[in-house]
Each structure stands twice: as C-alpha cells, then as structure tokens.
C-alpha cells in the first residue's frame, strides 16, 4: 500500500488519523532499526563461530601430527628398552655367576 493511499484513507479522521500515522511510522522505523541490529549481530556471531570452528579443526590436525610424531619416538624407544632389558639381564646373570672377579675364581 502506498503512503498517499493510506493518508487519503485516514484523512477524514483528521488529527487523530495524523497521530496514528506518525506513531505507526515511528514504530515501523524502530522495528526496522531493531531488525537491522539483530541481523548484524547474528552475522557477527556467525562469523565468530566459523572462526572458532576453524581453530578447533586446526587443533585436531595439529594433534594428529603430534600423535604421529610420538608414535615414531615411541617405536624407537621400545627398541631401546628391549636392548637395555637384555643387557641388564646379561649383567645380572654375570654378577650372579661372578666369573669375572679374580678373587672368586681363585677360591673355586
């Protein structure tokens, strides 16, 4: 509906009709401002949410890289632990047999 049509329909009401038009106009303007502010706020929140999700995605990718690196280190460490265990076992057997001490060999 056009403004002029509205004015012509309310014109017979006189002053109260003009007050109604002014109040309606002010109310409509206020509602439009509120909707615009709401839209801008919603867009801003959506963009912030998108950025936060991108950061979370990057953290997961970084964690995958960390796990892969740790797996490589753990594999090498497992071999080292096995070698040390064998060496200590051999050392314990040698100490228990005590074949390297000259004093013990002389007594036998």
Buried (B, 14 or more C-beta within 10 A) or exposed (E): EEEEEBEEEBEEEEEEBEEEBEEEEEEEEEEEEEEEEEEEEEEEEEEEEEEEEEEEEEEEEEEEEEEEEEEEEEEEEEEEEEEEEEEEEEEEEEEEEEEEEEEEEEEE
